[in-house]
């Protein structure tokens, strides 16, 4: 296996939401044309602006449905961006970590770190910046597949990261920084 592509598990929901938003855009377009026909150009302009916004949102949701959330290759990790994808080249010994997040708004009555239900995978990019690869519910079955693919395809070890004492909502990666 030389690569693994992980689609979004909620892709079907994104597609249904896109269809509903695009249907609302068509309704706004019809409303805008009807208002322009009756001479109410202010309402027509607002309806057409709403149509444009709904079309943009619907296109974004369709893009979210069709774009993989993570691609793992032997030489790179690929994550989606707003207008494409970002490749993070990896090498032997490249830092890779898994972080069970804690709330940055902790109070004395808050639960333990086990109360949080999301696992985040982090690495460093070319410039040494902390980059989140993916965040998923810790009970999601695909988490085990992601761990296995990261180990088997890239040959990297996944480190369990701890809380950064200076930034409680982020993992501590001070030991990843090169001198």
N, C-alpha and C positions, 0 to 999 in steps of 0.2 A: 504494500500500500504506500503510494508516494504522496497522496494528498487526501484530505478529508474536507468536505464542505458541509457546514451545518446551517440549515435553513431555520428561520424563526418558527418556534412551535405555535405561535399565535398568528401565523400567516393567514389562515382562513378568516380570522376575525378582522384582520386588516383589510382583506379584500372585500368583505361584506360592508365594513365601514366606508371604504372607498366608493362602493356602489351607491350607498345611501347618500353620501356627500355629493357625488356627481348627479344623482337624481334631484337633490335640492338645488344644485347649480342650474339644472335644466328648468326647474320651477321658477327660479329667480330670473332666468333669461326670459321665460314666457311672461312673467309679471312685469319685467322691465319693458318689454315690447308693448304690452297692453297699456302700461302707464304712458309710454311715449305716444301711443296712438291717441290716447285721450287728452294729451297736451300737458300732463303733469311730469315735466322734465326733471324736477328735483327728485321725486320718488323713483322715477325711471333710472336716473343716474345712480342712486343708492342701490337699487336692485341689481343693476349691471355691475357695480363694484362688488356687491355681495356674490354675484355669479363668478366673477374673476377670482375672488378669494376662495370660494368653494372649489373651483376647478384646480387651483394651486394645491389646496389641501388634499383633494382627491388624488391628484397626480403624485403627491408625496406619499400617500397611503399605498397606492399601487406600487410605487418604487420600494417602499418598505416591505411589501409582500414578496416582490420578485428578487430582492437583494439578499444574499446569504448573510447571516449575522457574524460568521467567522469561517475563514478558510485557512486550513493548516497545511503547509507544504514543508518539505525538508529544508528548504532554504529561506523561507519567509512565513510570517503570519500576516494575513490580510484581513483588515476590518473595514466595514463600510464607513463612508463619510457622507456629508450632506450632498456632495456633487460628484461622487465617484467612490474610489476605494483607496486605502492607504496600506502600503506594503511595509512591513517592519522586517528587515533582514535579520536573520538569526545565525548564530555560529555556535560551536561547541562551548559549553559553559555559559551561554547567554542566560541572564537572570529571568526567572519565570516564577510567579508566586500566586497562591490562592489565598484569598482573604475573606473570612466571615465577618462582614461589616458590623460595626457597632454604631449606634445612633450618636450623632454629634450633639444632640440635645438631651443628653442624659441628665436625669435628676436622681435624687436619692431613692425615689420610688420606682425608677425604671428597672426592668428586669435585667437578667444577665445577658451576655453576648449571645447566648443560645436563643434568646427571644427573637433575634433578628433572623429572617428567613432567606437571605440572599447571599450567594457566593459570588465573589468577584475574582476574575483572573487578571493579573497585572504583569507587565513587562516594561522594559526601558526601550525607547525608540533610539534612532541614530544619534539624536542630540542629547541623550541621557535623561529625557523627560519621562516621568511615570505615565504609562499609557494603559488604560483599561481595555482589555480585549473583549470581555463579555461579562454580563452580570445576569445570573439566573436564580430562580428559586432553588433552594438547596435540595428539595425533594424531586426536582425535575430529573427524569431518567436520562436525559441527554448530558447531564453533568458527568456521569461516569464515562460516557463515550468521548466527551471532550478531554477528560483527563487521560484516557487511554490513547487517544490520537496524539495528544501533546507529547506523551512519553514515547510512543512507538514510532511516530513519523519524524519528529524533530530530534529525538534522543535526549531531550532535556529532562531534568528532574524538577518536579513542581515542589516549591518550598511553601510551607505554611507561614504566612506573614502575621505579625502581631500589630497591635494598634500603635500608631505614632503618638508619643506623649505630647508633642507640640501641636498636632492636628488630629484630634480624636476621630474624625470621619475618614481618615486616610491610613493606609498601612505604613509601617515603619520599613523604609528601604535604605536606611543610612549605610548598611553594610554592602549594598549593591554599588554605591558610588565608587568610582575608580579614583585613586589618589593622583 
